[in-house]
Amino acid sequence: MSSLSQSSTIISSVFKSSVLLRYILSLVEEIHERLEEKKPCKFKDMTSKNVSFHRYSNNGLLFQAKLECDPNFIAYYRAMPIILNNCTNVLVLQRLHTLYSHYFGHAFREIVSRHGKDVYIGKTLGKCANSPSWVVDNIAASGSIPCLVYGIETIGIQPTENTIDMACEHGKLGILHFLHENYPQLQCTDRAFELAANNSHLDIIEFLLYNRTEKYTARALVNASRTKCVDVARLLLEMRGERLVGHTEEQLIERNLVDLSVTSGSLEMVQLYFKHFGRRGLTTRALDNSAELGFLDIVLWLDQTAGAPATTDAMNFAAKNGHYSIIRFLHENRVEGCTESAINKAAAGGFLDIVQFLHVNRTEGATKDAMHNAVASGSLEVVKFLHKNRTELCNGANTVATACQNGTGDYAESIKYILENRITPFTKKSPLNNLESSDFTQIMMWTCLRDNLDLYIFLVDFFHLGVGIEPNVASHPFWKHFESAASVTFKMWIIEQFDPKSLDIDRFTHFITYSNIKGGERVLQYVMDHCPRAFQRNWSFYLQRTVYDQNIKVLQFFHDHAIPNSFTQQMFNYAGEVGALKVVKFLHLNRTEGCTTLAMDSSGKSGYLEVCQWIYANRTEGSTKSIIKSVISSQRYEVLQFLVNNNIHTEAEDLVDCASASRSVEILEYIVEMFPNLLPTVYSFSHHDELILRFLVHHFPTSHIRSLKYMPTQNQVIIDQLCKDKDAGVLKLYPASGLHVSHQQKDSSTTSPPQQSSIFKKLFFK
């Protein structure tokens, strides 16, 4: 088996294991840090969105350069947590605050799912959405004390308990110490311990335990048990008598912490938790999971010292993940045995040694799924072994179809083997009536979609495909396969099986219609060489699809050959709508059809900032007056800022109404700040969003609001109460349990700034 095939097999096995998958997912953040996503791109072509969301390597420097040198760059508001998380240069933060001061005054609300449910991420604070101190919370994650000081003193946002929690999650001891010294009244939550334990921040745990009085919950012990940092776990376990809350010792035992510690992969960790909780904290999951994960030392200790129970899952899942030594140990030293799924799972992983061992030493047998799985995983040697030594065979035609669709490794060679050895109902050069089956259709279609030309050529020969079928019949299987073929090489092979003189014009138009892929100009050139009449039809709809894929070479072919009825204004407009900037530039430089105002309007509404900017700077058509309203309605905040900065159709008097209808508080706040003379009409109050209504009542005179007629009945009670609260001087911009505290109107509950201003100055100017 080739190294590539073996890698594919291993990856496939890993992702079939729920325990392994959870273990890998717990390391995603660390993997992301070590293997930072790299997207090669010219500096001038880097989009504001990608730079803002840190989608390039060395993004910190790129962001700073874009912020300082690119007049078209606009930082994305929704990327602010990421930007602040990575901001360690106070001058960059100062520049960001100067250009986007309105961002820092917004309440950063998390965008909920379509089902209206917030997503709780248990192992991270994420973006600190809905926190009144989200700005300094995210700055705390950067570890930069000067930036934190700037956020507190200059931007004017006071830290909260969430700020301390963020410092603990990200292991920023300097930030934690600073907040502890300068804000002694500020408390952290039990999440501080949980997050620090989850990320193995021993220094943070020690600081919290020895310098502060807050307590922790069992979640901290759970999180620590899954890491390799035994020191964190030991410290939390030893201090639980004094600092643990929410759980009695009996309740801790019921959480089976010894079982959980197995996933750490550390024998020392398992021994530590066993020392504290004994066999009462141990179930069959401990040995089963350690066998599945391949931790032989833990398996041996659990068996020989802890006397741990187990089930057949231990051997079954050890087989699934290729842990041969564990299979042998369990077979020779345990009585639980396995089930027939052990061979099935081992075959799926391509583990020939385990399949052979189980076949020789166990009596549980296997099912047809064994060969089915082996074929799908591309484990040719396993397929051969099962064929020669067992009688279960496979799941027939379904096995071939499944492998063609989802196969990995040497799946193509495995398919060839079972077909040639008559392990399936198919026989070489089957009669054409067999080719009507749904399984056969799926086999051929997925082979085309996955661009496996070698397997396709084999199948064409095996099934004697195409013999006796008139080539110009639309139902000819080759033409369906041509549509699905994923590469131009594949498509050209199909085309070249026929004498072009035998094909009618409909076949050539068919070739053109499905040539919109990379290298598709080869297909077009073939048609031009053998049937140029096919281009006399109207191909504007076809080219519209190439616009979406930004297939410039196909567009260039049509342009170079002056093919009529191809390019239109609608094509340019559509390029704007789908954000196809390369196409926009191509059409601008090479064609004369031009566009309409719809090009800029649709690019703005769709949120394609760079396309909107480019059309505005290079075309004369401009946009309609409705562009700003459509941009607001579709919540395209960054495009809105571009329009306002350039005074593009900002004269509308109902922008407050439009912003209220968008249900985006940040856009409403921005519109009110930029257009202070505009007043809301009754339309602004017709949408049932309490935060929008609260902001409107807070900002605008109650006399104006009460003067509005035909107020919606369903909102009248809420609006009346908000107006009464405002008149009584008790209306807060956002509820106490809500999202935001006004920097200008902080109440007494807001944390006071520290008195040691000289410390701040020293830190800032250091």
C-alpha positions in Angstrom: 0.0 0.0 0.0 1.3 3.4 -0.9 2.0 6.0 1.9 -0.8 8.2 0.6 -3.2 5.3 0.7 -2.1 4.3 4.2 -2.5 7.9 5.4 -6.1 8.0 3.9 -6.9 4.8 5.7 -5.6 6.0 9.0 -7.5 9.3 8.7 -10.7 7.4 7.8 -10.3 5.2 10.9 -9.7 8.1 13.2 -12.8 10.0 12.1 -15.0 6.9 12.6 -14.0 6.8 16.3 -16.1 9.1 18.5 -13.5 9.1 21.3 -10.6 9.8 19.0 -12.6 12.5 17.2 -13.5 14.3 20.4 -9.8 14.0 21.4 -8.7 15.6 18.2 -11.3 18.3 18.3 -10.1 19.3 21.8 -6.7 20.1 20.1 -8.1 22.2 17.3 -7.1 25.5 18.8 -3.5 24.3 19.4 -3.3 22.9 15.9 -4.6 26.1 14.4 -2.0 28.1 16.3 0.8 25.8 15.1 -0.4 25.4 11.5 -1.7 28.9 10.8 -3.8 29.0 7.7 -1.8 30.2 4.7 -3.5 31.7 1.7 -1.0 33.0 -0.9 -2.3 36.3 -2.3 -1.0 39.6 -3.5 -1.1 42.4 -0.9 -3.3 44.6 -3.1 -5.7 41.7 -3.6 -6.2 40.8 0.0 -9.7 41.6 1.0 -10.7 43.6 4.0 -12.8 40.7 5.3 -10.0 38.1 5.1 -7.4 40.4 6.7 -9.8 41.4 9.4 -10.6 37.8 10.2 -6.9 36.9 10.2 -7.1 34.4 7.3 -3.5 34.9 6.2 -0.2 34.0 7.7 1.6 36.8 9.5 -1.8 38.5 9.7 -0.9 40.8 12.5 1.6 42.7 10.3 -0.7 42.5 7.3 -3.5 44.0 9.4 -1.3 46.8 10.6 -0.1 47.6 7.1 -3.6 47.6 5.7 -4.9 49.7 8.5 -2.1 52.3 8.0 -1.5 52.2 4.2 -4.6 51.0 2.3 -7.2 53.8 1.9 -9.8 51.2 0.8 -9.4 49.0 3.8 -12.3 48.8 6.2 -11.9 46.7 9.3 -14.9 44.3 9.8 -16.9 44.9 12.9 -17.6 41.2 13.4 -13.9 40.5 13.3 -13.2 42.8 16.2 -12.8 40.1 18.8 -10.2 38.4 16.6 -8.4 41.7 16.0 -8.3 42.6 19.6 -7.2 39.0 20.6 -4.2 39.4 18.4 -3.4 43.1 19.1 -0.2 43.5 21.1 0.9 46.9 19.7 -0.8 49.8 21.4 -0.2 52.1 18.4 -2.3 49.7 16.2 -5.0 49.8 18.8 -4.8 53.6 19.0 -5.1 53.8 15.2 -8.0 51.3 15.2 -9.8 53.4 17.8 -9.3 56.6 15.9 -10.7 55.2 12.7 -13.5 53.1 14.2 -14.4 54.7 17.5 -18.1 53.7 16.8 -17.1 50.0 16.9 -16.0 50.3 20.5 -19.3 51.8 21.7 -21.4 49.0 20.3 -22.8 46.1 22.3 -21.3 43.0 20.6 -24.2 40.7 20.2 -23.7 37.1 19.1 -25.6 36.2 16.0 -28.0 33.5 17.0 -28.9 30.5 14.8 -31.9 30.5 12.5 -33.6 28.4 15.2 -33.2 31.3 17.6 -30.9 29.4 20.0 -27.6 30.7 21.3 -24.7 28.2 21.0 -22.9 27.5 24.2 -19.3 26.7 23.8 -18.3 24.9 27.0 -14.5 25.1 26.7 -14.0 28.7 25.6 -15.4 32.1 26.2 -15.2 32.7 22.5 -15.7 36.3 21.4 -17.1 37.4 24.8 -20.4 38.3 23.0 -23.0 39.9 25.2 -20.4 41.0 27.7 -20.5 44.7 28.6 -16.7 44.7 28.6 -16.2 42.7 25.4 -13.5 45.1 24.1 -11.1 44.8 27.1 -12.1 41.1 27.5 -10.6 40.4 24.1 -7.7 42.7 24.7 -6.9 40.7 27.8 -6.5 37.6 25.7 -3.7 39.3 23.8 -1.6 39.6 27.0 -0.6 43.2 26.3 -0.9 45.3 29.4 -0.3 48.6 27.5 -3.2 47.7 25.2 -5.4 46.8 28.2 -4.6 50.2 29.8 -5.4 52.0 26.6 -8.8 50.2 26.5 -9.6 51.1 30.0 -8.3 54.7 30.2 -8.6 56.0 26.7 -11.5 54.0 25.2 -13.2 54.1 28.6 -14.3 50.5 29.1 -14.0 49.1 32.5 -13.0 45.5 33.1 -15.5 43.0 34.5 -15.3 39.5 35.8 -15.3 38.3 32.2 -12.0 40.1 31.6 -10.4 38.1 34.4 -11.9 34.9 33.0 -10.4 35.7 29.5 -7.0 36.2 31.0 -7.3 32.9 32.7 -8.4 31.0 29.6 -5.6 32.3 27.5 -2.9 31.9 30.2 -2.1 35.6 30.5 -0.6 35.8 34.0 0.6 39.4 33.6 -2.9 40.5 32.8 -4.4 38.6 35.7 -1.8 40.0 38.1 -2.5 43.5 36.8 -6.3 43.2 37.2 -5.8 41.6 40.7 -3.6 44.5 41.8 -5.6 47.4 40.4 -9.1 46.0 40.7 -9.1 44.2 44.0 -12.9 44.3 44.2 -13.3 42.5 40.8 -14.3 38.9 41.1 -13.8 36.1 38.6 -16.2 33.3 38.0 -15.8 29.6 38.4 -15.2 29.5 34.7 -11.7 31.0 35.3 -10.6 27.8 37.0 -12.4 25.6 34.4 -10.8 27.4 31.4 -7.3 27.5 32.9 -7.5 23.8 33.8 -8.7 22.9 30.3 -5.7 24.7 28.8 -3.2 23.4 31.4 -2.3 26.9 32.7 -0.6 25.8 36.0 0.6 29.3 36.8 -2.9 30.7 36.5 -4.3 28.0 38.7 -1.6 28.6 41.3 -2.2 32.3 41.3 -6.0 31.9 41.7 -5.6 29.5 44.6 -2.9 31.3 46.5 -3.8 34.9 45.9 -7.6 34.9 45.6 -10.6 33.5 47.4 -12.9 32.3 44.6 -13.9 28.7 44.4 -14.2 26.2 41.6 -16.6 23.5 40.6 -16.3 19.9 39.5 -16.0 21.1 35.9 -12.4 22.2 36.6 -11.6 18.7 37.8 -13.2 17.2 34.7 -11.3 19.5 32.4 -8.0 18.9 34.2 -8.5 15.1 33.9 -8.5 15.3 30.1 -5.1 17.0 29.8 -1.6 15.8 30.4 -0.8 18.4 33.0 -0.8 16.3 36.2 0.3 19.2 38.3 -2.9 21.1 37.6 -5.0 18.1 38.4 -3.1 17.3 41.6 -3.4 20.8 42.9 -7.1 21.0 42.3 -7.7 17.6 43.8 -5.7 18.4 46.9 -7.5 21.8 47.4 -11.0 20.5 46.8 -11.8 20.3 50.5 -11.3 24.0 50.8 -12.2 25.4 47.4 -14.6 23.0 45.6 -18.2 24.0 45.6 -21.4 22.5 44.2 -20.5 18.9 44.7 -20.1 16.5 47.6 -17.4 13.8 47.6 -20.1 11.3 46.7 -21.3 13.4 43.8 -17.7 13.6 42.5 -17.4 9.8 42.6 -20.6 9.6 40.6 -19.1 11.6 37.8 -16.6 8.7 37.1 -13.6 11.0 36.9 -11.2 8.0 36.7 -13.0 7.1 33.4 -12.6 10.6 32.1 -8.9 10.7 32.9 -8.2 7.9 30.5 -8.6 10.3 27.5 -5.6 12.3 28.7 -3.4 9.4 27.6 -1.3 9.9 30.7 -1.0 6.9 33.0 0.1 9.2 35.8 -3.1 11.2 35.5 -5.2 8.0 35.6 -3.3 6.8 38.7 -3.8 10.2 40.4 -7.6 10.2 40.0 -7.7 6.5 41.0 -5.8 7.4 44.1 -8.4 10.0 45.1 -11.6 8.1 44.0 -10.7 4.4 43.9 -12.7 1.8 42.1 -15.9 3.6 42.8 -15.0 6.2 40.2 -14.2 3.4 37.7 -16.5 1.7 35.2 -16.1 -0.4 32.1 -15.6 2.8 30.1 -12.1 3.3 31.4 -10.6 0.1 30.0 -12.9 0.2 26.9 -11.8 3.8 26.0 -8.1 3.3 26.8 -8.1 0.2 24.5 -9.9 2.2 21.8 -7.4 5.1 22.1 -4.4 2.7 22.0 -3.0 3.5 25.5 -1.4 0.1 26.2 0.3 1.2 29.5 -3.1 2.4 30.8 -4.8 -0.8 29.7 -2.1 -2.9 31.5 -2.4 -0.9 34.7 -6.2 -0.9 34.7 -6.2 -4.7 34.2 -3.4 -5.7 36.5 -3.6 -3.1 39.3 -7.0 -1.4 39.3 -9.0 -4.5 38.4 -11.1 -2.6 36.0 -14.1 -4.2 34.3 -14.5 -4.1 30.5 -16.9 -5.1 27.7 -16.5 -6.5 24.2 -16.2 -2.9 23.1 -12.6 -2.9 24.3 -11.4 -5.4 21.7 -13.9 -4.3 19.0 -12.7 -0.7 19.1 -9.1 -1.6 19.5 -9.5 -3.5 16.3 -11.2 -0.6 14.7 -8.2 1.7 15.4 -5.4 -0.8 14.6 -4.0 -1.4 18.1 -2.6 -4.9 17.5 -0.7 -5.1 20.8 -3.8 -4.3 22.8 -5.8 -6.9 20.8 -3.2 -9.6 21.7 -3.2 -8.6 25.3 -7.0 -8.6 25.6 -7.2 -11.9 23.8 -4.6 -13.6 26.1 -5.5 -12.0 29.4 -9.2 -11.0 29.4 -12.4 -13.0 29.1 -14.8 -10.4 27.5 -13.7 -11.3 24.0 -15.2 -9.4 21.0 -18.0 -9.7 18.5 -18.1 -10.2 14.8 -17.8 -6.4 14.4 -14.1 -6.7 15.4 -13.1 -8.1 12.1 -15.5 -5.8 10.3 -14.0 -2.7 12.0 -10.4 -3.9 11.5 -11.1 -4.4 7.8 -12.5 -0.9 7.5 -9.3 0.4 8.9 -7.2 -1.7 6.6 -5.4 -3.4 9.5 -4.4 -6.7 7.8 -2.4 -8.0 10.8 -5.5 -7.6 13.1 -7.8 -9.2 10.6 -5.4 -12.2 10.3 -5.0 -12.5 14.1 -8.8 -12.4 14.7 -9.4 -14.9 11.9 -6.9 -17.3 13.3 -7.5 -16.9 17.0 -11.1 -15.9 17.5 -14.3 -17.7 16.7 -16.8 -14.8 16.6 -16.4 -14.6 12.8 -17.4 -11.6 10.6 -20.2 -10.5 8.3 -20.4 -9.2 4.7 -19.6 -5.8 6.1 -15.9 -6.9 6.5 -15.2 -7.0 2.8 -17.6 -4.1 2.2 -15.6 -1.9 4.6 -12.3 -3.1 3.2 -13.2 -2.2 -0.3 -14.6 1.2 0.7 -11.4 2.0 2.7 -9.2 0.9 -0.3 -7.5 -1.9 1.7 -6.7 -4.1 -1.2 -4.6 -6.6 0.8 -7.4 -7.1 3.3 -9.8 -7.6 0.4 -7.6 -10.3 -1.0 -7.2 -12.0 2.4 -10.9 -12.0 3.1 -11.6 -13.4 -0.4 -9.2 -16.2 0.0 -9.9 -17.1 3.6 -13.4 -16.3 4.4 -16.9 -17.0 3.0 -18.9 -13.9 3.8 -18.0 -12.0 0.5 -19.5 -8.5 0.3 -22.8 -6.6 -0.1 -22.8 -7.0 -3.9 -23.4 -4.1 -6.2 -23.9 -1.8 -3.2 -20.3 -2.3 -2.1 -19.1 -1.1 -5.5 -21.4 1.9 -5.5 -20.5 2.8 -1.9 -16.8 2.6 -2.7 -17.1 4.7 -5.8 -18.9 7.4 -3.8 -17.0 7.4 -0.5 -14.0 5.2 -1.0 -10.5 6.1 0.2 -7.0 4.7 -0.3 -6.7 2.1 -3.1 -10.5 1.9 -3.5 -10.2 1.8 -7.3 -7.9 -1.2 -7.2 -10.2 -2.9 -4.7 -13.2 -2.4 -6.9 -11.3 -3.8 -9.9 -10.4 -6.9 -7.8 -13.9 -7.8 -6.6 -15.3 -7.2 -10.1 -12.6 -9.4 -11.8 -13.0 -12.1 -9.2 -16.8 -12.2 -9.5 -17.4 -11.3 -5.9 -20.3 -9.1 -7.1 -23.4 -9.8 -9.3 -21.7 -7.9 -12.1 -19.9 -9.9 -14.8 -17.4 -8.8 -17.4 -19.2 -7.3 -20.4 -22.6 -7.6 -18.7 -25.7 -7.4 -21.0 -26.8 -3.8 -21.5 -30.1 -4.4 -19.6 -28.0 -4.8 -16.4 -26.7 -1.3 -16.9 -30.2 0.2 -16.2 -29.8 -0.6 -12.5 -29.6 2.3 -10.0 -26.4 0.8 -8.6 -24.7 0.9 -12.0 -25.9 4.5 -12.5 -24.4 5.5 -9.1 -21.1 3.6 -9.8 -20.5 5.4 -13.1 -21.7 8.8 -11.9 -19.6 8.9 -8.7 -16.5 7.7 -10.7 -17.0 10.8 -12.9 -17.7 13.2 -10.1 -14.6 12.0 -8.2 -12.5 12.4 -11.4 -11.1 8.8 -11.3 -10.4 8.4 -15.0 -8.4 5.3 -14.6 -11.3 3.5 -12.9 -13.7 4.9 -15.4 -11.7 3.5 -18.3 -11.7 0.1 -16.6 -15.4 0.1 -16.0 -16.1 1.2 -19.6 -14.2 -1.9 -20.7 -15.6 -4.2 -18.1 -19.2 -3.4 -18.9 -18.6 -3.1 -22.6 -20.1 0.3 -22.3 -21.3 2.1 -25.4 -21.1 -0.8 -27.8 -24.2 -0.9 -29.9 -25.6 2.5 -28.8 -26.2 5.2 -31.3 -23.8 8.1 -30.3 -26.3 10.9 -31.1 -29.0 9.5 -28.8 -29.4 11.8 -25.9 -29.8 8.9 -23.5 -26.3 7.6 -24.3 -24.6 7.0 -20.9 -21.4 8.8 -22.1 -23.2 12.1 -22.3 -24.5 11.9 -18.8 -21.0 11.0 -17.7 -19.6 13.9 -19.6 -21.9 16.3 -17.6 -20.6 14.9 -14.3 -16.9 14.6 -15.2 -14.9 16.8 -12.9 -11.9 17.6 -15.0 -11.2 18.7 -18.5 -8.9 15.6 -19.0 -11.9 13.4 -18.2 -14.2 15.2 -20.5 -11.8 15.2 -23.4 -11.3 11.4 -23.0 -15.0 10.9 -23.4 -15.2 13.2 -26.4 -12.2 11.5 -28.1 -14.0 8.1 -28.1 -16.1 9.3 -31.0 -15.3 10.3 -34.6 -16.4 14.0 -34.6 -17.8 13.5 -38.1 -20.4 11.0 -36.6 -21.7 13.6 -34.1 -24.5 16.0 -34.8 -24.6 19.7 -33.7 -26.6 18.9 -30.6 -23.7 16.8 -29.2 -21.3 19.8 -29.8 -23.6 22.2 -28.1 -23.8 19.7 -25.2 -20.0 19.9 -25.0 -20.1 23.7 -24.8 -22.8 23.7 -22.1 -20.8 21.5 -19.7 -17.3 22.9 -20.4 -17.4 25.4 -17.5 -14.5 23.9 -15.6 -10.8 24.7 -15.2 -9.3 24.1 -18.6 -12.7 24.2 -20.2 -11.2 26.2 -23.1 -9.8 22.9 -24.4 -13.3 21.6 -24.9 -14.4 24.9 -26.6 -11.4 24.7 -28.9 -12.3 21.2 -29.9 -15.9 22.3 -30.8 -14.5 25.3 -32.7 -12.2 23.0 -34.7 -14.9 20.5 -35.6 -18.3 22.3 -35.4 -18.0 26.1 -35.3 -21.7 26.3 -36.1 -22.5 25.3 -32.5 -21.4 28.7 -31.3 -24.1 30.5 -33.3 -26.6 30.0 -30.5 -27.1 32.4 -27.7 -24.5 31.5 -25.0 -25.1 34.4 -22.6 -26.8 32.1 -20.0 -23.8 29.7 -20.2 -21.4 32.6 -19.7 -23.3 33.7 -16.7 -22.4 30.5 -15.0 -18.7 31.0 -15.9 -19.0 34.4 -14.2 -20.0 32.8 -10.9 -16.9 30.5 -11.1 -14.7 33.4 -12.4 -13.5 31.2 -15.2 -11.6 33.9 -17.0 -10.0 31.7 -19.6 -13.4 30.6 -20.9 -14.6 34.2 -21.1 -11.3 35.0 -22.9 -12.0 32.3 -25.4 -15.5 33.8 -26.2 -14.0 37.3 -26.4 -11.0 36.3 -28.6 -13.3 34.4 -31.1 -15.8 37.3 -31.2 -18.6 34.8 -30.6 -21.9 36.7 -31.0 -24.8 36.8 -28.5 -22.5 36.1 -25.6 -21.7 39.2 -23.5 -24.4 41.5 -22.1 -24.8 44.2 -19.5 -26.7 41.7 -17.3 -23.5 39.6 -17.2 -21.6 42.6 -15.7 -24.4 43.2 -13.2 -24.4 39.6 -12.2 -20.6 39.7 -11.7 -21.2 42.5 -9.2 -24.0 40.6 -7.5 -21.9 37.4 -6.9 -18.7 39.3 -6.0 -16.7 38.2 -9.1 -14.2 41.0 -9.0 -11.9 39.3 -11.6 -14.7 39.1 -14.0 -15.7 42.7 -13.4 -12.2 43.8 -14.2 -12.0 41.6 -17.3 -15.3 42.9 -18.7 -14.3 46.5 -17.9 -11.0 46.2 -19.8 -12.1 44.0 -22.7 -15.7 44.6 -23.4 -17.9 47.6 -24.4 -21.3 46.4 -23.2 -20.8 48.1 -19.9 -23.2 47.7 -17.0 -26.1 49.5 -15.2 -26.5 50.9 -11.7 -27.5 47.4 -10.7 -23.9 46.3 -10.7 -22.9 48.5 -7.8 -26.3 48.2 -6.1 -26.2 44.4 -6.1 -22.6 44.2 -5.0 -23.3 46.4 -2.1 -26.4 44.6 -1.1 -24.6 41.2 -1.3 -21.8 42.6 0.9 -18.9 42.5 -1.6 -17.1 45.5 -0.4 -14.1 45.4 -2.8 -16.4 45.0 -5.8 -18.5 47.9 -4.8 -15.4 50.1 -4.2 -13.9 49.1 -7.5 -17.0 49.8 -9.5 -17.4 53.2 -7.8 -13.8 54.1 -8.5 -13.6 52.9 -12.1 -17.1 53.0 -13.7 -19.4 56.0 -14.4 -22.8 54.3 -14.1 -22.8 54.7 -10.3 -25.7 53.4 -8.2 -29.3 54.2 -7.5 -30.5 56.2 -4.5 -31.8 53.0 -2.9 -28.4 51.4 -2.5 -27.9 52.7 1.0 -31.3 51.4 2.1 -30.6 48.0 0.6 -27.2 47.8 2.2 -28.7 48.7 5.6 -31.6 46.2 5.2 -29.1 43.4 4.4 -26.9 44.4 7.4 -23.8 45.1 5.3 -22.1 47.3 7.9 -18.8 47.7 6.2 -20.3 48.6 2.8 -22.5 51.1 4.6 -19.4 52.8 6.1 -17.9 53.0 2.6 -21.1 54.7 1.3 -21.2 57.1 4.2 -17.5 57.9 4.0 -17.9 58.8 0.3 -21.3 60.5 0.8 -23.0 58.2 -1.7 -26.8 58.7 -1.7 -26.9 59.6 2.0 -29.7 62.1 1.6 -32.6 59.8 2.4 -34.6 61.0 5.4 -35.8 57.5 6.5 -32.5 55.9 7.3 -33.3 55.6 11.0 -36.5 53.7 10.0 -34.5 51.5 7.7 -31.8 50.8 10.3 -34.5 49.9 12.9 -36.1 47.5 10.5 -32.7 45.8 9.9 -32.8 44.7 13.5 -29.1 45.4 13.8 -28.4 47.5 16.9 -24.9 48.4 15.7 -26.1 49.7 12.4 -28.8 51.7 14.1 -26.3 53.2 16.5 -24.0 54.1 13.6 -26.8 55.8 11.6 -27.9 57.8 14.6 -24.3 58.9 15.2 -23.6 59.8 11.6 -27.0 61.5 11.0 -27.9 63.2 14.3 -30.7 65.3 12.8 -32.8 62.4 11.5 -35.8 61.3 13.6 -37.6 58.0 13.6 -41.2 57.6 12.4 -43.7 55.2 13.6 -42.2 52.6 11.2 -39.2 52.4 13.4 -41.4 51.1 16.3 -43.2 48.5 14.2 -40.6 45.7 14.7 -40.7 43.6 17.9 -37.0 43.8 19.0 -36.7 45.0 22.5 -33.1 46.2 22.1 -34.0 48.3 19.1 -37.0 49.8 20.9 -34.9 50.4 24.0 -32.2 52.2 22.0 -34.8 54.4 20.2 -36.5 55.5 23.4 -33.2 56.0 25.1 -31.8 58.2 22.3 -34.8 60.2 21.1 -37.1 62.6 23.0 -40.1 60.9 24.6 -42.2 63.8 23.4 -41.4 63.0 19.8 -42.1 59.3 20.4 -45.5 59.9 22.1 -46.4 62.2 19.2 -46.2 59.4 16.7 -49.6 58.1 15.6 -50.7 54.6 14.8 -48.1 53.0 17.0 -48.3 49.1 16.7 -50.6 47.7 19.4 -48.2 44.8 20.2 -45.4 47.2 21.0 -47.4 50.0 22.6 -47.1 48.6 26.2 -43.4 48.1 25.9 -42.8 51.6 24.5 -45.0 53.2 27.1 -43.0 51.5 29.9 -39.7 52.5 28.4 -40.8 56.1 28.1 -41.9 56.1 31.7 -38.6 54.7 32.8 -36.8 57.4 30.8 -38.8 60.2 32.3 -38.1 58.8 35.7 -34.4 58.7 35.0 -34.1 54.9 35.4 -33.9 53.7 31.8 -30.6 52.1 31.0 -29.4 51.8 27.4 -29.4 48.1 27.9 -30.8 46.0 30.8 -28.5 45.2 33.7 -28.4 41.5 32.6 -28.0 42.5 29.0 -25.3 43.4 26.6 -23.9 46.9 27.0 -23.1 49.7 29.4 -23.0 53.2 28.0 -19.5 54.6 28.5 -21.0 58.1 28.9 -23.7 57.0 31.4 -22.1 54.4 33.7 -24.0 53.8 36.9 -22.7 53.1 40.3 -22.5 49.4 39.6 -19.8 49.9 37.0 -16.3 49.1 38.3 -14.5 52.2 39.2 -11.2 53.0 37.5 -8.0 52.4 39.6 -6.5 55.2 41.6 -2.9 54.4 40.6 -3.0 56.5 37.4 0.8 56.8 37.5 1.0 53.1 37.1 -1.1 53.4 33.9 1.1 56.1 32.5 4.3 54.2 33.2 2.9 51.1 31.5 1.6 53.0 28.5 4.7 55.0 27.8 7.1 52.1 28.6 
